[in-house]
Amino acid sequence: MLTTPRLTIRPFVPEDLEALHAIYGDPEVMRYVDGDYASLQATRAALVTHVEMHEKDGFAFWAVLREEELVGEVGFGRLGDEIEMGWTFARAHWGHGYATEAGHAALRRAPAAKLLAVIHPANEGSKRVAEKLGFERSENREVRGHRQLIYKRRGANVSAAGL
């Protein structure tokens, strides 16, 4: 578990399903996210992936809580041979600096020194978060069937231990 002055970051658990689906089921939140997570079944599959990946690899996308409320996710995933960092937050919690705060905390458990962030070209909020986290725009690339901006970060703190 990681903590910040306002947030707690922990691995997802099966009991997070409904709260996570409230985030994933919001079309405005997911507008720039690749894939279709609108159904409860799709959210369940993603949640299982997060749980299993954390158990296997010690990293994954993790739950971000403000007090006891699930407000978003932050963490890492595999993109081929690279490690991708990402964040997704409930719309009601946009503009509070939670993505940046959670991102800085998650970087303390980065699984690799070289990270990338895949960002939709129109997602201005994620571009700002990436830059605040030390990512620099690197290239355009097709990722998961869409043209995306690739931001790269070198020199992340690498931890052998997950949460």
Order of alpha helices (4+ residues) and beta strands (2+ residues): beta-beta-alpha-alpha-beta-beta-beta-alpha-beta-alpha-beta-beta
